Amino acid sequence: MAKISVLMPVYNMAAYIEEAICSILTQTYSDFELLIIDDGSTDGTLDIIRKFDDTRIKVIAHSVNQGLIASLNQGIDCCTGEYIARMDGDDIALRHRFERQVEFMDTHPDYGVCGSQVYLLGLDRVTTKPVNHEEIRCWQLFHCTIVHPTVMIRRSVLVDHGIRYLDYPHAEDYEIWNRLAAVTHLFNLPEVLLMYRQHPDQISNIHPQVQLVQSERIRREQLRLLGIEPTAEEYQTHLDFCHFRIRVHEPNHYYQSLAWAHKILEGNLRTQKYHHETLNSVLSQCFSFSRY
């Protein structure tokens, strides 16, 4: 049994899939199986996959497209490794990715999820995702804090708690981190371990409205756990926090934003959901990072 099961669902990735697979097969840590689920591709992706002659590769081919969430859950059920490493068919894993993540997971048994920073291809920029567990949890109030194709997940956490991806189309990763954070610790390594490709066929470009609706659903669920049901105006202010667009030089907007921050902090004092000092720091950063 391999130490790592690499879960790679793909759909119409002919332009990128070869480079993605090669980046996995050339990892410095080689004790893995690579489970590729072709979800009914029509562009020759499956033909490219089948050209690879490596016994570590296992292929599941769907005759019709079933969607990413169904493919992910099927993949989890098929994975046998101690760790499940996610990978997308259009990204590039750096050669030492698995080595670094296994090292962290082996030495931190109370952590169930380990992600990393990514280099954004096409933007020439590196992410600055929060690193430690409490920061990750607090920032999840505003946006997804873990880059999905970077994660390594302890399979026993998924099995023991019956956790699978739920029906949050195009935001299923944002949602699952919240449930995982309730039963295990999450971490983002501060180094870049993946090159994340930007291209017109990405979900965020094809289905932006669906993603926005599902993200709002997730944020409201998180606020509800603080005992907060935001009005339309309050939720708009919350979005200003999400996108660092608090207009600190406009007194009305500034005080409105300050009142919202206090409401979140008061909700946390009642519910004790987050580490209070960390939450206060995150809210302060929303102000200080704003350029409006």
Sequence and secondary structure as in RCSB ss.txt:
>XXXX:A:sequence
MAKISVLMPVYNMAAYIEEAICSILTQTYSDFELLIIDDGSTDGTLDIIRKFDDTRIKVIAHSVNQGLIASLNQG
IDCCTGEYIARMDGDDIALRHRFERQVEFMDTHPDYGVCGSQVYLLGLDRVTTKPVNHEEIRCWQLFHCTIVHPT
VMIRRSVLVDHGIRYLDYPHAEDYEIWNRLAAVTHLFNLPEVLLMYRQHPDQISNIHPQVQLVQSERIRREQLRL
LGIEPTAEEYQTHLDFCHFRIRVHEPNHYYQSLAWAHKILEGNLRTQKYHHETLNSVLSQCFSFSRY
>XXXX:A:secstr
  SEEEEEEESS TTTHHHHHHHHHT S   EEEEEEEES SSSHHHHHTT   TTEEEEEESS   HHHHHHHH
HHH  SSEEEE  TT EE TTHHHHHHHHHHH TTEEEEEEEEEEETTTEE     SHHHHHHHTTTS  S GGG
 EEEHHHHHHHT    S TT HHHHHHHHHHTTSEEEEEEEEEEEEE  TTSHHHHSHHHHHHHHHHHHHHHHHT
TT    HHHHHHHHHHHTT   TTSHHHHHHHHHHHHHHHHHHHHH  S HHHHHHHHHHHHHT   
